[in-house]
């Protein structure tokens, strides 16, 4: 399910890039460039279609991202109990000898 949502998000993102490139920021857009061609094809409101396509693709990306985030399982939190780790470990991996908190000299005397 997550893989399918990821593929749909990627496709919608690529389409959104193309739709944004088609738009003219000054308001002309495709309808002014291809006015006669759009009337021949039967599409008269090209700017409205591109605007709706932009918002629809952005909405699809947003909704699927939220759904995918909610569907993913969060990792289990590991809480380390402080009482389990009270013994000291010796450098060789064994437990250090407990001599009642007294320090012994390095030369053994």
C-alpha positions as CSV (number, residue, x, y, z in Angstrom):
1,X,0.0,0.0,0.0
2,X,2.8,2.4,0.9
3,X,4.6,1.5,-2.4
4,X,1.4,2.3,-4.4
5,X,1.0,5.6,-2.6
6,X,4.6,6.5,-3.3
7,X,4.3,5.8,-7.0
8,X,1.1,7.9,-7.2
9,X,2.8,10.8,-5.3
10,X,5.8,10.7,-7.7
11,X,3.5,10.6,-10.8
12,X,1.4,13.5,-9.4
13,X,4.5,15.5,-8.6
14,X,5.9,15.1,-12.2
15,X,2.5,16.1,-13.6
16,X,2.3,19.1,-11.3
17,X,5.7,20.2,-12.5
18,X,4.6,20.1,-16.1
19,X,1.3,21.8,-15.3
20,X,3.1,24.6,-13.5
21,X,5.4,25.1,-16.5
22,X,2.5,25.4,-18.8
23,X,1.0,28.2,-16.8
24,X,1.8,31.8,-17.7
25,X,2.5,33.9,-14.5
26,X,1.1,37.0,-16.2
27,X,-2.3,35.5,-16.8
28,X,-2.0,34.6,-20.5
29,X,-1.4,30.9,-20.3
30,X,-2.4,28.4,-22.9
31,X,-5.6,30.0,-23.9
32,X,-3.9,33.1,-25.3
33,X,-1.2,31.1,-27.0
34,X,-3.5,28.6,-28.6
35,X,-6.8,30.4,-28.7
36,X,-7.9,29.1,-32.1
37,X,-6.6,25.6,-31.5
38,X,-8.5,25.3,-28.2
39,X,-11.7,26.3,-29.9
40,X,-11.2,23.8,-32.7
41,X,-10.6,21.0,-30.1
42,X,-13.7,22.0,-28.1
43,X,-11.7,23.1,-25.0
44,X,-12.7,26.8,-24.3
45,X,-11.6,27.3,-20.7
46,X,-8.0,26.1,-20.8
47,X,-6.9,28.4,-17.9
48,X,-9.6,27.1,-15.6
49,X,-8.7,23.5,-16.5
50,X,-5.0,24.1,-15.8
51,X,-5.8,25.9,-12.5
52,X,-8.1,23.0,-11.4
53,X,-5.4,20.5,-12.4
54,X,-2.8,22.4,-10.4
55,X,-4.9,22.4,-7.2
56,X,-6.1,18.8,-7.7
57,X,-2.6,17.5,-8.1
58,X,-1.4,19.5,-5.1
59,X,-4.3,18.2,-3.1
60,X,-3.6,14.6,-4.1
61,X,0.0,14.9,-3.1
62,X,-0.9,16.5,0.2
63,X,-3.7,14.0,1.1
64,X,-1.7,10.9,0.1
65,X,1.4,12.1,2.0
66,X,-0.7,12.5,5.2
67,X,-2.4,9.1,4.7
68,X,0.9,7.4,4.0
69,X,2.4,8.9,7.1
70,X,-0.6,7.7,9.2
71,X,-0.4,4.2,7.7
72,X,3.3,3.7,8.4
73,X,4.1,2.0,11.6
74,X,6.1,3.9,14.1
75,X,9.2,2.2,15.4
76,X,8.9,0.6,18.9
77,X,10.5,2.8,21.5
78,X,13.1,1.1,23.6
79,X,13.1,2.3,27.2
80,X,16.2,1.2,29.0
81,X,15.6,0.5,32.7
82,X,18.2,2.2,34.8
83,X,18.1,-0.6,37.5
84,X,19.3,-3.3,35.1
85,X,22.5,-1.5,34.3
86,X,24.0,-1.0,37.8
87,X,26.9,-3.4,37.5
88,X,30.2,-2.2,36.1
89,X,31.8,-4.0,33.2
90,X,35.5,-4.9,33.2
91,X,37.5,-4.1,30.0
92,X,37.7,-7.8,29.1
93,X,33.9,-8.1,29.0
94,X,33.5,-9.8,32.4
95,X,32.2,-8.1,35.5
96,X,34.5,-6.1,37.6
97,X,35.1,-7.5,41.1
98,X,33.1,-5.8,43.7
99,X,35.4,-5.0,46.6
100,X,32.9,-2.9,48.6
101,X,33.8,0.4,47.0
102,X,37.4,0.3,48.1
103,X,40.1,1.1,45.6
104,X,43.1,-1.2,45.4
105,X,46.5,0.2,44.4
106,X,47.8,-0.7,40.9
107,X,50.8,-2.5,42.2
108,X,48.7,-4.8,44.4
109,X,50.0,-3.6,47.7
